[in-house]
């Protein structure tokens, strides 16, 4: 155990010091899952296992980098606010882990327990995810939850922030007086390592707020428009509504397709009518949800009725007439039916 802890600690130190190299390793692992698809026996299970592990590796490395920057008192681009920390933070990590592994779990359940067992696992996964998202929405100040719940760190912004930090440190070295004054305005807590501002470093009196953090969080939560919460509740409930409609009308029925599409559009429409109440980050998430509506072109039964024949003709034309692109178009045309049946469930994003 001591040797294992030593190895883990050494790995964390290496990740914190070499984020660019870590990013290359993560990208290689993901591309490996695409490369082996269809080339070995049981490639579906192996591919999903590698892809899930690569995503979990990204999540783990992101937490290491974020923790290292926090210990140094630096800002983490894209990291959640302290108000959403604690149990909600751990729940987000659990939901993200579950989302990264859900396809692998579904495929493994089908291999072991058959088709009925697969749907039991799918229902259980969606209930757990919905319950977790409902809890986060109710017990935090967030109005809209990303998918996955714990988004990957913006490594590009992280790199630019490091460059800006080096530039700032260079300027500070040329002006030691300002550096000392800034240092005198803050101090570091011994136990938590958190940097705290002294009273002398507070903003002018007319810019100060004398409310406690709990009061500020309660006030912010009370100001969340109910219409936005209702739109997010509807979006979170969509997988459960879709599963129920599939059980009632069948997996390949147009009714279950239309029900899920209607729920999606209703939630997005509620958001768009109240777009002025949303932050820029929330509007960006909403834009991604609008783009995800294109996935309905690849979902049953729309795919079998309209998309499949047209997509096969396009890829066939490319494979027969474009010399270099046929190396990609040919295998892609053969593997798309498998991808469609595996990944394009209506609750997936």
BALUMFI-753972 format. One record per residue (C-alpha): residue in three letters; x, y, z. Coordinates in steps of 0.02 Angstrom, whole numbers, plus 32768, in hexadecimal, padded with zeros to 4 digits. Each point is the difference from the previous one (the first is absolute). Layout:
# BALUMFI-753972
ALAXYZ
...
END
This chain:
# BALUMFI-753972
UNK800080008000
UNK808E80788028
UNK804F7FDE7F56
UNK7F59801D7FAA
UNK7FE680A5805B
UNK80B080337FCF
UNK7FDD7FD77F49
UNK7F5C80608002
UNK805380968052
UNK808D7FFE7F81
UNK7F817FF67F72
UNK7F9E80948045
UNK809F8068800B
UNK802E7FD27F4D
UNK7F51802D7FC0
UNK800580A98059
UNK80A880297FB2
UNK7FDE7FBE7F50
UNK7F4C802A7FCD
UNK802C80097F46
UNK804D7F527FFE
UNK7F6B7FBE8061
UNK7F8B80477F7C
UNK805F7FA47F76
UNK7FF37F5B805F
UNK7F4480188019
UNK7FE580257F47
UNK80657F667FCE
UNK7F977F918071
UNK7F5E80407FB2
UNK803E7FE87F4F
UNK80367F50802D
UNK7F4A7FD58028
UNK7FCC803B7F51
UNK808F7FA17FAC
UNK7FD87F548049
UNK7F45800F7FDC
UNK7FCE7F6C7F93
UNK80B37FBF7FF1
UNK80037F7F808D
UNK7F847F86804A
UNK7F8D804C8083
UNK803D80AA7FC4
UNK7F618055803C
UNK80207FD680B7
UNK80BB80247FF3
UNK7FE280A47FA3
UNK7F84803E8081
UNK80717FCA808F
UNK809380617FB8
UNK7F9480977FD9
UNK7FB3800080AE
UNK80AB7FEF8053
UNK8046808D7F95
UNK7F7280728037
UNK80197FCF80B6
UNK80B980257FEB
UNK7FD580AF7FC0
UNK7F8C801A8095
UNK80857FC6807C
UNK8088806B7FB1
UNK7F8E80977FFE
UNK7FE37FED80BB
UNK80BD7FF4801C
UNK8023809E7F9A
UNK7F70805F8053
UNK803B7FCD80AE
UNK80B280357FDA
UNK7FC980AB7FC1
UNK7F90801A8098
UNK808F7FD78075
UNK806780867FA9
UNK7F71807C8012
UNK7FE280067F44
UNK7F5880077FA7
UNK7FC37F647FA6
UNK7FAC802A7F58
UNK7F567FAD7FF3
UNK80047FBC80B1
UNK7F6080038065
UNK7FE680878082
UNK80197FDE80BA
UNK7F43800B801A
UNK7FED7F5D7FA1
UNK80897FA5805E
UNK7FEE7F7E808B
UNK7F847F747FE3
UNK7FC1804B7F5C
UNK80B37FFF7FBF
UNK80187F49802C
UNK7F567FD77FB5
UNK803580567F5E
UNK809D7F957FFA
UNK7F977F63801B
UNK7F8380317F79
UNK808C80277F86
UNK80527F588022
UNK7F597FAA7FE6
UNK7FE2805C7F5D
UNK80AC7FD37FBC
UNK7FE37F488028
UNK7F477FEE7FD5
UNK80177FBD7F4F
UNK80807F81803C
UNK7F897FCB808B
UNK7F707FED7F83
UNK80677F967F88
UNK80457F94808C
UNK7F517FE9804B
UNK7FBE7FC77F56
UNK808E7F817FEF
UNK7FE47FBA80AE
UNK7F4480118020
UNK7FB7800F7F51
UNK7F9380877FB5
UNK7F8680098093
UNK8090800F807B
UNK8047808E7F98
UNK7F608064800E
UNK7FFA7FE480BC
UNK80AF804A800E
UNK7FD2808F7F8B
UNK7F68802C8069
UNK80677FF980A0
UNK8088806F7FB7
UNK7F8480837FC4
UNK7FA5800380A7
UNK80A4801A805D
UNK803880897F88
UNK7F59805A8009
UNK7FFB7FF580BE
UNK80B18044800E
UNK7FDC80917F8A
UNK7F5E802B805D
UNK8061800480A3
UNK808880717FB9
UNK7F8080777FB7
UNK7FA2800A80A5
UNK809480108076
UNK807380727F9C
UNK7FF880A97FAA
UNK800B7FB67F52
UNK7F72801F7F85
UNK803A7F8C7F74
UNK806A7F63800E
UNK80827FD17F80
UNK80127F557FB0
UNK806C7FB48045
UNK7FDE804E80A9
UNK80B98021801B
UNK803F804D7F5D
UNK80B57FE87FCC
UNK8078808C8029
UNK8022807A7F75
UNK80B87FD37FE7
UNK8017808B7F7F
UNK7FC18083807A
UNK806D7FB08084
UNK809880117F90
UNK7FD880B57FD7
UNK7FE6802380B8
UNK80AC7FB88026
UNK804D80737F7E
UNK7FA78095804B
UNK803A7FCC80AD
UNK80B47FFB7FC3
UNK7FEC80AC7FB4
UNK7FB7804280A1
UNK808C7FB18065
UNK807E80557F8E
UNK7FAE80A8801E
UNK7FFD7FE080BA
UNK80BA7FDF8003
UNK801E80AB7FB3
UNK7F9380528085
UNK80277FB180A9
UNK7FA68089805D
UNK7F577FD77FB3
UNK801F7F47801B
UNK8023801980B9
UNK7F65806C8013
UNK7F957F7B7FAC
UNK804B7F7B8070
UNK7FD98066809A
UNK7F4780007FD0
UNK7FEE7F428005
UNK80337F6D806D
UNK7FF87F437FEC
UNK7FA47F8E807A
UNK80747F788043
UNK7F807F738004
UNK7F9F80187F5E
UNK808180627F9B
UNK7F79807B7FCD
UNK803880B27FD9
UNK7F9B807F8066
UNK7FFC80BB7FE8
UNK8025806F8094
UNK7F8F808F8033
UNK8081807A7FB9
UNK7FE87FB27F54
UNK7F4380147FFD
UNK7FAE806A7F78
UNK7FBE80AF8024
UNK7F71800B807C
UNK7F7880237F7F
UNK802F7F617FA0
UNK7FFE7F8B8097
UNK7F797F838030
UNK7FED7FD880B8
UNK7F937F667FE6
UNK803D7F538030
UNK80297F847F75
UNK7F677F988030
UNK7F9180997FF0
UNK804A802C7F57
UNK7FE47F4E7FC1
UNK7F4D7FFE8041
UNK7FDD80A77FAD
UNK804B7FC47F5C
UNK7F997F5F8008
UNK7F6080608026
UNK801E806B7F66
UNK80047F6B7F8A
UNK7F6680127F90
UNK7F877F6F8016
UNK7FEA7FF07F44
UNK80B87FD47FEB
UNK7FF67F7E808A
UNK7F657FB67FAF
UNK80597FF77F58
UNK80947FA5804F
UNK7F8E7F8A8061
UNK7FAB7FD37F5C
UNK80A77FE27FAA
UNK803D7F91808E
UNK7F5E7F9C7FFD
UNK800C7FE37F43
UNK805D7F58800C
UNK7F7E7FBA8077
UNK7F70803F7F94
UNK80527FB47F67
UNK801B7F588055
UNK7F4A7FFC8036
UNK7FC580297F50
UNK80717F787FB8
UNK7FB27F848078
UNK7F5280357FCA
UNK801680147F44
UNK809B7F987FD4
UNK80B680257FDC
UNK7FE780267F46
UNK7F5B805C800E
UNK7FED80B27FBE
UNK7F9E802C809D
UNK80937FEA8076
UNK806D80637F87
UNK7F8480907FF8
UNK7FE7800180BE
UNK80BA80128022
UNK801580847F78
UNK7F6C80628045
UNK80487FFF80B0
UNK80AA803A7FBD
UNK7FB5808D7F9A
UNK7F8D8036808E
UNK8091800F807A
UNK806C805F7F84
UNK7F7080727FD0
UNK7FE1802B80B8
UNK80B7802F800F
UNK800480667F60
UNK7F6680668031
UNK805E8031809F
UNK80AE800D7FB6
UNK801780AD804B
UNK7FFE7FB180AE
UNK80917F8A7FD8
UNK80BB801C8010
UNK80767FEF7F6B
UNK803A7F55803C
UNK7F4D7FC3800D
UNK7FD880447F54
UNK80967F9F7FBC
UNK7FBE7F5F804E
UNK7F5680247FB4
UNK805180157F54
UNK80507F548013
UNK7F557FB68028
UNK7FB8804F7F64
UNK808C7FB47F98
UNK7FDF7F578050
UNK7F5480017FB1
UNK80597FCD7F5F
UNK80207F578050
UNK7F497FD87FE4
UNK802F7FE77F49
UNK80627F678037
UNK7F7F7FB78076
UNK7F7F7F787FE8
UNK7F8A80027FA2
UNK8033809E7FA1
UNK80AA7FB47FD5
UNK7FB87F637FB0
UNK7F7B80617FA1
UNK806480937FBA
UNK80B580138037
UNK80497F537FE4
UNK7FEA7FF27F43
UNK803B80B17FDE
UNK80977FF08071
UNK80337F5B7FB0
UNK7FF3804C7F52
UNK806E80938031
UNK80857F938052
UNK7FF97F857F6E
UNK801D808C7F83
UNK8095803F8066
UNK80497F508011
UNK7FF27FDF7F45
UNK803880A77FB8
UNK80738056807E
UNK80AA7FA78007
UNK803D802E80AE
UNK7F5980188058
UNK7FC77F507FD3
UNK80767FBC8085
UNK7F9180538081
UNK7F567FFF7FA9
UNK80007F437FE1
UNK80197FC680B5
UNK7F90808E803C
UNK7F707FC57F92
UNK80127F508044
UNK8009803480B7
UNK7F7A80888005
UNK7F6F7F838018
UNK80587FBF809C
UNK801E80AF8043
UNK7F4C802F7FDE
UNK7FBB7F6C8061
UNK807B8017808F
UNK800F80BB8020
UNK7F6980597FBB
UNK7F837FE5808A
UNK7F8E80948014
UNK803E802780B1
UNK80B880047FCF
UNK805A80A17FD4
END
